[in-house]
Amino acid sequence: MTQPPPPPPNQPPQGGGFGSPQPQPQPQPQDQPPGAPPAFGAPQPPGAPPAFGAPQPPGGGYGYPGPPQGPPQPGYGYPQPPQPNPYGPPGYGYPQPTVPLHPQAGQPGQAAGGGRKFNAQVAIIVAAVVAIALIIGGGVWYSKSSGEGGTDDTASSSGGTGDGKGGAESSSKGTEKVPADPNSKVLFQVPQPEVDKDDSVVVTGSWLTDKVYAKTGVAEIVGYDRDKGTELWTIPLPGPVCEATRHTTADGRTAVVFQPRMPAKNSSEGCSQVAAIDLNAGKKLWTETATSGDQPISFDNVTVSASTVAVGSTSGGAAFDIDSGKALWTPKPADTCYDAGYGGGAKLVAVRKCGQYEARELHIQTIDPKSGKVISEYKMAKGIEYASVVSTDPLVVAADVGDSAGDGSGISDFFSVDNKTGKLRARISAPGDSYAAECDGISRVEDCTGLAVGNDRLYVPTEERDGSGEFGRTNSVVVFDLASGKLTGQRADAGDGYTITPLRMDGGNVIAYKSGPYDKGGQIVSIDGGSFEQVKLMENPGTDAVRDVESGKEPGYGEVLYSQGRLYMSEVYASGSGSGGDEYLAIAFGVSG
């Protein structure tokens, strides 16, 4: 899997693998089914050069673009202040505690406002208190899928979840229309917001509804006309957005986590404010917080499922009603396990951590979004420190077992789990030198990029390999069956000089982005879920001016949204004039007809 760019300011990597802590190598679980065979095509050797003409990634965080290279000062918009964590030293990207306040998470909860309920099998483990230096974390992801309770017209670094409906032989067709002429034109560009010289600010979050394209700016969220780019509304915030969910409800509501004020230069405020946003109306519905003892919790991630906004952290998880902001559950001081984060969309899934560092046990729990009651639970083998929710329905989890991926991707294996019973369906081996997907399960448990789930299958890109044409490099999308864990034999090739990345599902089809050689614009293609034949939906202009803007916002570096002949690509950092960043925050493309 592709090595991520270097971390943004204020995020020095720790020794060992990028994006991971330094526990001793952990044994492979003994009770799991064997993995699948390697991917088609030769894997890309470590350190291999990028495809000819491909953009060079700027320095950035785990799996997404960072601030421009050079010596910029650490920008505001980066979480986090110290948080209580009695469970052992967190890894890279976690807020590191100095003095613990209260143990967090895990005991069976009471009604709304108490700790979240969970089943009686959760072990009660005495936690260790560790004091460790502060590391500031920041990041992004996002994708588009659909499911009950809402849609996923949201930001995507290149990956995401599908609707998960239907079996492997699903004949469900997509809604994306094939245009008579796929050649696109630039609809509009959004200039970068003003940022101090040599500074950078996190601007993660973009969404698309049938009424508006919305994008996070510096301490604000702005809604734009989908075709003209004119500003329809602005929601000012007291501080920068730290985290945003890719999920929206059916009527266009979503959620963000932001800082309570604009921090002073070279400092950071806690990401303690949770807000629900009505994207269609351009309104902030409410703002809430949760506390650990007498201190506000700084949250690492946020998601939406049905009418619930759920947020997680090393201090535990909380949830709020998206209509009223009423607390549905919050951490309890006596808890000895904690909800590190949640996956949303069609269902709500908690990644619950128990045990001490290097002896961790992760519980993957499908929970009722209203009460927090556990519906089913899968316990991962002890010693797996982090896990990411790839999809909630069907339930797919990714983890780097024993730090064996070796490339900072956060994925060595995928786990297909039955939502109803909590039983493992299949374990899928995904060696980092063969596959190009990435997950940041360290703090953002729903931050997986470069893959899609649907038709009870997992769609993953291979690493680049030598092509047969003059441009040299290419890759493919391959398919795993989630029931058996085996490759289906289907493969969609990018073509010489192109690399292909799944964005999301469209019914039974896969929507993917293809990055071209230096003289070609990017493409959007639809891959038929049955025949696996590709149909071109869009091809962008190949001029130098357009390519310069598009290349820095491609999957893996920026946020990508596509729907009905409209493509929106945006940055996740806004940079000052001295940082060498792109002068545009977002660019939109469209086809006629």
N, C-alpha and C positions, 0 to 999 in steps of 0.2 A: 504494500500500500504506500502511496506517495508520502514521502517525508514532509510534514507540515513546515511552513516558513518559521523563522525564529520568532520568539515572543515579542509582544509590543512593549513599550516602555513600562518600567515598574514590574516586569514579570521575568526576572532572571530564571532560566531553567535550573532545575536541581541536577545534581550529579546523576549519572545513569541515563536511562532512556528519556527522551523528551516527553514532557507531559505526564510523567509518572513518578511515584515515590521510589524509595530505594529499599524495599523489603528484600529479604533473601528470596531466591527463586522458589516459587510455590509449586507443590505437586499438582499434576493434572488430576481432576476429579476421576475417581475410579468407577462411578456408577453411571457414566454417560455412554450413549451409543457412539460408535466410531464416526469419524468425520467423513466427508465426501472427498473424491479425487480432486486433484488440482485443476485449475482453470485451463481453458483453451489458450494456446499461444504461449510463447516463451515469456517468463516473468522478466520484468525490468530489473537489471542488476542495480545494487545500491550505487548511488552517485551517478547514474546514467544521465546524460544531458537531456533537456526537454526537447519536445518535437521542434523541428526546424520552423522558425517563425513564430513559435509560441511565446506568449508574454512572459517576462521574467517576474516571478512573484515578489512583491515588496515584503519587507519584514513584517511579520504578523503573528497572531496568536494561533492557537490550536485549531487548524483546519479552516482558517478564514483569513482575510487580508488584514494586515496590521498597518500602523502608521508608516509613512514613507521612511526609507532608510536615511541614515545620517545620525546626527546627535540631538534629535528633538528632546525637549524636556518632557517628563511624564505628564500626560494631560489629565484634566479632570474627566470624569465620566468612567473612571476605573474603580470598581468596587475593590476592596472591602475593608472595613476596620476590624480590629480583633473581635472574635466571637468566642463564647464559651464552647469548648469541645472536650468533654471528658473521655473521649473514645480513642485517643491516641493521635499521633501526628498526621494531619491531612497531607495530601500530596500537592503537587504543583497546581496552582490555580485556585486552591482553597484559601479562604481567609484564615490566617494562622492565629491562634489564641495566645494571650499573654497570661491572664488569670481566669480560671473557670468561675462561672457564677452559679450555675445549677446544672446537674445532669439533665439531659433532654431526651425525650422521645420514648415511646414504647409501651407503657402500661395500658391495660384496657381502659378506654376513656369513658366519660360520661356523655351527657348530651352536648348540644351545641355549646361551643366555647371551652370545652374540656379537651383532654387528649383524645386523639383518634382511636376508635375501637379497633382491636385486632384479635386474632384467634388465640386460644389458650395455649397453643403449642409454641408460641414465641418464648425462647429461653430468656431468663433474667440473668444478666451477666454483670458482674461488678466491673465498672469502667475505670480505666486508668486516667489520671490527670497529667497532661503533658504541657509544659510551657515551651513555646517555640516562636521564632521571630515572625513578624508580619510579612506576608507576601500579598501584593495587590493582584487581583485576578480580573480578567475581562474576556468577553467572547461573543460569538454569534453563531447562528445556524439558519435553518428554516426551509419549509417546503410546502407543498399543497397536496391535500387529500380530502376525502369526504368521509362522513360517518354520521351516525345518528346524533342529533343535537347540534349539528353545525357543519361548516365547511372548513377548508384549509386553504383559502386563497391568500397565501401568506409568503413571507420571505423564504428564500431557499439558497443556501450556499451550494447546493447541488444535490441534495438528497431529500428523503422524506418518506412518508408512509402512504399507503394506498387505502382504498376503502375497505379492503379485506372481505368484501362480499363475494360469495360464489366460490365454487370449487375450481380445481385445476382445469376443468374443461368448460369453464364459464364462457358463454357466447355473448356476454354483455358488451355492447359496443359503446364507444366513447361519444362525447358530445362535441368534440372539437371538429370543426369543418375544414375540409381541404379547399384552399382558395384556388381560383382559376389561375392566379399569378402569385407565386409565393415570394416574389421579390419585395422586400419591405422598404419603407422610407422612415427617416427619423421624424417622429411626431413632435417631440419636445425634449429639452434638457433642463434639469434643475441645477442651478449654480450651487457651489459649495457655500455653506453658511460661513459667516465671519468667525475666524478662530485666531487667537494670538499667534504671532510668528513662532515657528519651531514647536508649536503645541499640537495636540491632537485630542479629539473628543469622540467617545463612543456614540454612534448614531445607529445602533442596531434596531431593526424593526421596519418592515414594510408589509402592506396588506392590499388586497384587491377585492373589492365587492362589485356588484353590478352598478353601483353609483359612483364610486370614487377609487382612486389610487392614493393611498396614504403612506407617508414616509416620515420616520423620526428625523428631526433636526437637532440642533443644540438646545436642550431644555424645552422642546416643543414637539408636537406632532402636527403635520400639515396634510390637509386633504387637497388633492389636485383633480381637475377634470381629466377623465381617462384618455381623451383624445387631444385636447388642446394644451393641457398642462397648466391652465390658469388655476390660481389658488381659490378653493371653495370655502375653506375654513382653516383656522389655526387654534390648537389647544395648547396654551402656554403651561409650562410646568416649572416648579421652583428650582429644580435641578435636572441634571442629565438623566436620560433613560439608561438603565444598566442592563435590563433583560426584557425581552418581549416574546410572547408566545406566537407561534405560527397559526394557532387555531382561532377560528371565529365561530360565533353562533350563527344560526340560520338567518338571523336578522342583523348580522354585521357588528356584533359586539366582541371585544377582545380584551386583553389585559396586559399591563406592563408593570415593571418594578423600576422605581427611579429614586434618586437621591433627594433628601429634603431641602437642599439648598445648593447653590453654586459653590463648590469648594474653592478654596484659595489655590493658587498655582502650586503645583508640586505636592498637593495634598489630596486626600480622598475622603468623602463622606460615606457613611453606610448606606447601602441600598435597601432602605427600610420601608419605603412607601410603596404600597400596592394600589393600583388604580384600575378600574374598569372603564373602557372607552367605547362609546357608540360611534362607529366609523361612518355610518350613513348620516347621522345627525351632526357629527362633529362636536360631540360633548363628552366631557369627563363625568362619569356617573357618580363616582365616589372615590375616596382615598382612605385606606385603612392601614394599620400596622399591627404587629404582634410583638410581645415582649418576652424576654427571658430574665426572670427576676424583675429588676427595675430598668433593664436596658432593652432598647429596641433591637429586634433581630434583623440582621442584614441578610437578605435572601439571595440565593445563588441562581434560582430558576423559577419560572412561572409557566403555567399551562391552563387551558380551559377544557372542560369536558361537561357536556350538557349545560346546566346553568351554574356550574361551580368553577371558581377561580382557585387553583391550588398552587402554593408556593413552598419550596423546600430549602433547607440549609443545613449546615453542620449543627445548628441548634434545634433542629426539628422542623416539622412541616405545619402548615396552617392552611385553612380553606375558607372561602367567603362566597356568599350567594352573589351571583353576578348582577342581580336586579337591585338588591338592597344594600349589599356590603356586609350583611350580618355574618358574624363569625360562625362557621360550621364546626370547626375544631381548631385547637391551638396546642402547642407543646405543653406538657406537664412536667414540673420539676422532678417528679419521682421516676420518670421514664428512664429505662436503661437501654432502649433501642430508639432509633430516631428515623424519621422519613427524610432522607437526603434529597429527594426530589420526586417528581411525578411526570408520567407521560399522559397526554390527554387525547382529545379527539373523540373517536367512537366510544371508547371506554376510558376509565381513569385507573391508572396503574401506579402504584407506589414502589419505589426502591427503598426498602427499609434496611437499615444497617444495625447489626448487633455485634457485640464483641469488641475486643481491643484490636488495635492496629497490628497487622501481620497474623491475626487469628480471627479475621472478620468473617461474619456470615451474613450474606445478603438474602433478604426475603423479597421476592418479586410478587407483589400482592395486587390482584384485581379487586378494587374496592367500590362500594356504592358511593357515587359522587355527592349524595345528599347527607348521608350519615357517617361515612367513613368506615362502615362495617366491611370486614373482609369477606369477599365472595369466594376467592380461591387464593392459594399461596404455593409458590414454588421456591424451595430453599436451594440456593446455589451451593456448590461445594465450598467448604471453609478455605479461607486464604485468598479468595477472589476479592480484591479490595474495591473495585469500581465496576459498575455495569451501566449500560445505556439502554433506554427503551427505544427501539427502532420503530415499532408499530404496536398499537394496543389491541387491534382487532383485524386480523389474527395477531396474537401476542408473540412478538419477536424481540429478544434481548441480545445485545452484543457485549462481549467482555474480552479483555486481554488477559487470558489465563496464564498465570505464572510469568507475566511480562514477556511472553514468547513471541509477540508480534514483531518486536525488534525494530519498529520503524516509527514509533510515536503515533500510530494511527488509532490506538485504543481498541483494536479488533484482532483477536486471534481466532475467535469462535463466535458463531451465532447459536442461540438457543430458541427453538420453537416450542412454545408452551401452550397447553390447553387452558383457555380462559375459565372454563367451567369447573375443571377438576384440579387444576394446578399441576398436572402431570407433564413431564417432559415428553414432547412428541419426537423431537430429533435434535441432535447436536451437529452443527455444520462447521467443519474446519475451514477457515478462511485465511491461509497464510498471508502475511503482510507483503511478501515478495511476489504474490500472484494477483492480489486484488487491491483496488484503489479506493475503496470506501474508507471513511474515517468517523470516529465517534469521540466526543469529549465527555466521557462519563464521570470525570473527576468531580466536577461541580454542576455541569449542565447535563442532566441525565437524559434530556430529549434532544441533544445536539448531535445528530448523526447526519452525515452528508454523503452524497454520491451513491444513493441506493433508493429503491422503491419496493413496496410490498403490496401485492394484490393477487387475485386469483389463487390464493393459498400458495403463493410462490414469492421468492425473494429474488429481486433483480439487482445484480452487482456488476460494476465495470471491472475489467481486468486492468492490470498495470499495462503501461505502454510497451510495445514490442517493435522490432524492426518491420517496416512494411516493404512492399515490393516496388513502390514507385519512387520518384525522384525526391519526395519530401521525407521519406525515411521512416517516420514513426506513426503508429496507429494503436488502437485497442478495440475491445469488443465489450458488449453487455452479455453476460451469461445468466442462467436461471437455475435456482435451487428449488426443489419441491419441499414445502414445509412439513409435509407428512412423513416423508422418507429421509429427508436431508440430503438427497442425491441430486446431482446435476441432471436436468431434463434433456440435455443435448441441444437445446435451442441456443442460438447465438446471433446477435446483431453486430455486424462489423462496422466500424466507423468509416473505413475507407482511408486510403493513403493520404497522409498529411492531416488527418482529422482525429480528434479524440472525442468519445461519446460518454455522456454522463446522464443517468436517469434523474429526472426532476420529480415526477409524481405519476400517479395513476390517472387515467381517464376512462372510467368504466373498466373494461377488461384490457385496455391498451396502455402502453407505457409512453409517456411524454418525456423526451430526452433532448438535451442540448448538445450540439456538436461544435467544438472549437476547431476552426480551420487554420490553414497555413497563413503565412504573413500577408498574402495578397487576397485573402478571402474573408468575408464576414462570417459570423456564427450562424448556425442553423438550428431550427426547432423541427424535430421529426416525431412522428407518431409510429410506434412499433406495435403491430397487430399482435394481440395476446395469443392468438392461435397460430397463424402462419409465421409470425415474427418478421414479416416483411415491413420495410420502412416506407413511410410516405412523408415527403417534405411539406411542412406547414409554413415555414418561413425561412428566408435567407436574407441576411442583412448586407448592406453595402460593404464592399471591400476596399473603400478608399482609406488612405492613411489616417485622415482626420477621424473618421468614424471608428476605425479599428483601434486607434489609440484610446478612445473613451471606452469602447466595449471590452477590450482585453483585460482591463483592471477590475472589471466587475463580473467576470465569468464565474461559473460554478467553482467553488473552492476558494474564491477570493472576494466575492460579493454576494448580494442577494438577488435571486432570479425568480421572476413570476411570469407565467405565460397563461393566457386565456383568450380564446376566440379571436385569434389574429392580432393580439396585442402582447408585446413583450416589454417588461420593465426590469431594468438592471440597476442596482444601486450599491453605494459604498456602505461599509460598516464603521468607518472612521471618517471624521471630517478633520482635515489637517490645515495648519497655518501656512502662510506663503513661503516660509523658510523650510518647510518639511518636504517639498517636492511632490506633494500629493496631486491627485487629479483635480482639475478645476470644476468638475461637475459632480454633484452628489448623486444624480440619477439620470438615466437616459431611457426614452421610450421609443419603441419601434412599432409600426403597424403595417398590415397589408390591406389592400382594397378588396371589397367583395366578401 
